[in-house]
Amino acid sequence: MPPALNPAQRSAASADIHSPLLILAGAGTGKTSTLLARIRFLLESRNVEARNVLTISFTRSAAKELRDRLRRDIPTAKDLCVNTFHSLALKICRAFVDRLPVEEGGGLT
Protein backbone atom coordinates (compact mmCIF):
# COMPACT_ATOMS: atom_id res chain seq x y z
CA MET A 1 0.00 0.00 0.00
CA PRO A 2 1.21 3.52 -0.68
CA PRO A 3 2.39 5.16 2.55
CA ALA A 4 0.33 8.30 1.79
CA LEU A 5 -2.93 6.52 2.67
CA ASN A 6 -4.36 7.01 6.13
CA PRO A 7 -5.41 3.96 8.21
CA ALA A 8 -9.05 4.00 7.00
CA GLN A 9 -7.93 4.27 3.37
CA ARG A 10 -5.40 1.45 3.80
CA SER A 11 -8.12 -0.69 5.36
CA ALA A 12 -10.44 -0.07 2.40
CA ALA A 13 -7.70 -0.66 -0.15
CA SER A 14 -6.79 -4.04 1.34
CA ALA A 15 -10.27 -5.21 2.39
CA ASP A 16 -11.53 -8.75 1.77
CA ILE A 17 -11.56 -9.42 -1.97
CA HIS A 18 -14.57 -11.73 -1.75
CA SER A 19 -16.90 -8.89 -0.75
CA PRO A 20 -17.98 -5.82 -2.70
CA LEU A 21 -16.46 -2.53 -1.59
CA LEU A 22 -18.20 0.84 -1.49
CA ILE A 23 -16.18 3.96 -0.75
CA LEU A 24 -18.26 6.95 0.34
CA ALA A 25 -16.50 10.16 1.30
CA GLY A 26 -16.59 13.87 0.65
CA ALA A 27 -14.64 15.89 -1.89
CA GLY A 28 -10.89 15.94 -1.44
CA THR A 29 -10.76 13.05 1.01
CA GLY A 30 -8.69 10.68 -1.13
CA LYS A 31 -11.34 8.46 -2.73
CA THR A 32 -9.49 8.23 -6.04
CA SER A 33 -6.17 7.45 -4.33
CA THR A 34 -7.90 4.79 -2.25
CA LEU A 35 -9.52 3.25 -5.34
CA LEU A 36 -6.18 3.24 -7.16
CA ALA A 37 -4.54 1.53 -4.17
CA ARG A 38 -7.40 -1.00 -4.06
CA ILE A 39 -7.04 -1.79 -7.76
CA ARG A 40 -3.26 -2.13 -7.44
CA PHE A 41 -3.81 -4.47 -4.44
CA LEU A 42 -6.24 -6.62 -6.43
CA LEU A 43 -4.07 -6.82 -9.54
CA GLU A 44 -0.65 -7.18 -7.94
CA SER A 45 -1.23 -8.81 -4.54
CA ARG A 46 -4.25 -10.99 -5.26
CA ASN A 47 -3.60 -11.75 -8.95
CA VAL A 48 -7.07 -10.64 -10.03
CA GLU A 49 -7.29 -10.07 -13.78
CA ALA A 50 -8.08 -6.49 -14.78
CA ARG A 51 -11.06 -7.64 -16.85
CA ASN A 52 -12.64 -8.95 -13.62
CA VAL A 53 -12.58 -5.58 -11.86
CA LEU A 54 -15.53 -3.21 -12.25
CA THR A 55 -15.08 0.36 -11.09
CA ILE A 56 -18.10 2.67 -11.07
CA SER A 57 -18.11 6.39 -10.48
CA PHE A 58 -20.98 8.81 -10.37
CA THR A 59 -19.66 11.52 -12.69
CA ARG A 60 -17.97 11.41 -16.08
CA SER A 61 -15.17 13.66 -14.83
CA ALA A 62 -14.43 11.33 -11.91
CA ALA A 63 -14.46 8.30 -14.22
CA LYS A 64 -12.12 10.06 -16.66
CA GLU A 65 -9.74 11.06 -13.88
CA LEU A 66 -9.69 7.50 -12.59
CA ARG A 67 -9.05 6.06 -16.08
CA ASP A 68 -6.25 8.58 -16.70
CA ARG A 69 -4.57 7.86 -13.38
CA LEU A 70 -4.92 4.11 -13.88
CA ARG A 71 -3.24 4.31 -17.28
CA ARG A 72 -0.46 6.44 -15.83
CA ASP A 73 0.11 4.58 -12.54
CA ILE A 74 -0.93 0.96 -13.18
CA PRO A 75 -0.18 -0.18 -16.75
CA THR A 76 -1.60 -3.66 -16.05
CA ALA A 77 -5.03 -2.06 -15.53
CA LYS A 78 -5.55 -1.29 -19.25
CA ASP A 79 -8.40 -3.83 -19.53
CA LEU A 80 -10.17 -2.58 -16.43
CA CYS A 81 -13.77 -1.38 -16.77
CA VAL A 82 -14.25 2.18 -15.46
CA ASN A 83 -17.70 3.66 -16.06
CA THR A 84 -20.32 5.92 -14.61
CA PHE A 85 -23.54 4.31 -13.38
CA HIS A 86 -25.32 5.60 -16.47
CA SER A 87 -22.72 4.57 -19.05
CA LEU A 88 -22.53 1.07 -17.56
CA ALA A 89 -26.33 0.74 -17.68
CA LEU A 90 -26.31 1.85 -21.33
CA LYS A 91 -23.58 -0.68 -22.21
CA ILE A 92 -25.61 -3.45 -20.58
CA CYS A 93 -28.76 -2.40 -22.44
CA ARG A 94 -26.88 -2.30 -25.75
CA ALA A 95 -25.37 -5.71 -25.11
CA PHE A 96 -28.80 -7.22 -24.46
CA VAL A 97 -30.94 -5.02 -26.70
CA ASP A 98 -32.45 -8.08 -28.36
CA ARG A 99 -33.95 -9.05 -25.00
CA LEU A 100 -35.39 -5.62 -24.16
CA PRO A 101 -39.03 -4.78 -24.79
CA VAL A 102 -38.43 -1.93 -27.23
CA GLU A 103 -41.42 -0.56 -29.15
CA GLU A 104 -41.12 -0.07 -32.89
CA GLY A 105 -39.38 3.21 -33.59
CA GLY A 106 -37.82 3.23 -30.13
CA GLY A 107 -34.20 2.56 -29.44
CA LEU A 108 -31.13 3.22 -27.42
CA THR A 109 -28.90 6.22 -27.99
C-alpha positions as CSV (number, residue, x, y, z in Angstrom):
1,M,0.0,0.0,0.0
2,P,1.2,3.5,-0.7
3,P,2.4,5.2,2.6
4,A,0.3,8.3,1.8
5,L,-2.9,6.5,2.7
6,N,-4.4,7.0,6.1
7,P,-5.4,4.0,8.2
8,A,-9.0,4.0,7.0
9,Q,-7.9,4.3,3.4
10,R,-5.4,1.4,3.8
11,S,-8.1,-0.7,5.4
12,A,-10.4,-0.1,2.4
13,A,-7.7,-0.7,-0.2
14,S,-6.8,-4.0,1.3
15,A,-10.3,-5.2,2.4
16,D,-11.5,-8.8,1.8
17,I,-11.6,-9.4,-2.0
18,H,-14.6,-11.7,-1.7
19,S,-16.9,-8.9,-0.8
20,P,-18.0,-5.8,-2.7
21,L,-16.5,-2.5,-1.6
22,L,-18.2,0.8,-1.5
23,I,-16.2,4.0,-0.7
24,L,-18.3,6.9,0.3
25,A,-16.5,10.2,1.3
26,G,-16.6,13.9,0.7
27,A,-14.6,15.9,-1.9
28,G,-10.9,15.9,-1.4
29,T,-10.8,13.0,1.0
30,G,-8.7,10.7,-1.1
31,K,-11.3,8.5,-2.7
32,T,-9.5,8.2,-6.0
33,S,-6.2,7.5,-4.3
34,T,-7.9,4.8,-2.3
35,L,-9.5,3.2,-5.3
36,L,-6.2,3.2,-7.2
37,A,-4.5,1.5,-4.2
38,R,-7.4,-1.0,-4.1
39,I,-7.0,-1.8,-7.8
40,R,-3.3,-2.1,-7.4
41,F,-3.8,-4.5,-4.4
42,L,-6.2,-6.6,-6.4
43,L,-4.1,-6.8,-9.5
44,E,-0.7,-7.2,-7.9
45,S,-1.2,-8.8,-4.5
46,R,-4.3,-11.0,-5.3
47,N,-3.6,-11.7,-9.0
48,V,-7.1,-10.6,-10.0
49,E,-7.3,-10.1,-13.8
50,A,-8.1,-6.5,-14.8
51,R,-11.1,-7.6,-16.9
52,N,-12.6,-9.0,-13.6
53,V,-12.6,-5.6,-11.9
54,L,-15.5,-3.2,-12.3
55,T,-15.1,0.4,-11.1
56,I,-18.1,2.7,-11.1
57,S,-18.1,6.4,-10.5
58,F,-21.0,8.8,-10.4
59,T,-19.7,11.5,-12.7
60,R,-18.0,11.4,-16.1
61,S,-15.2,13.7,-14.8
62,A,-14.4,11.3,-11.9
63,A,-14.5,8.3,-14.2
64,K,-12.1,10.1,-16.7
65,E,-9.7,11.1,-13.9
66,L,-9.7,7.5,-12.6
67,R,-9.1,6.1,-16.1
68,D,-6.3,8.6,-16.7
69,R,-4.6,7.9,-13.4
70,L,-4.9,4.1,-13.9
71,R,-3.2,4.3,-17.3
72,R,-0.5,6.4,-15.8
73,D,0.1,4.6,-12.5
74,I,-0.9,1.0,-13.2
75,P,-0.2,-0.2,-16.7
76,T,-1.6,-3.7,-16.1
77,A,-5.0,-2.1,-15.5
78,K,-5.6,-1.3,-19.2
79,D,-8.4,-3.8,-19.5
80,L,-10.2,-2.6,-16.4
81,C,-13.8,-1.4,-16.8
82,V,-14.2,2.2,-15.5
83,N,-17.7,3.7,-16.1
84,T,-20.3,5.9,-14.6
85,F,-23.5,4.3,-13.4
86,H,-25.3,5.6,-16.5
87,S,-22.7,4.6,-19.1
88,L,-22.5,1.1,-17.6
89,A,-26.3,0.7,-17.7
90,L,-26.3,1.8,-21.3
91,K,-23.6,-0.7,-22.2
92,I,-25.6,-3.4,-20.6
93,C,-28.8,-2.4,-22.4
94,R,-26.9,-2.3,-25.7
95,A,-25.4,-5.7,-25.1
96,F,-28.8,-7.2,-24.5
97,V,-30.9,-5.0,-26.7
98,D,-32.5,-8.1,-28.4
99,R,-33.9,-9.0,-25.0
100,L,-35.4,-5.6,-24.2
101,P,-39.0,-4.8,-24.8
102,V,-38.4,-1.9,-27.2
103,E,-41.4,-0.6,-29.1
104,E,-41.1,-0.1,-32.9
105,G,-39.4,3.2,-33.6
106,G,-37.8,3.2,-30.1
107,G,-34.2,2.6,-29.4
108,L,-31.1,3.2,-27.4
109,T,-28.9,6.2,-28.0
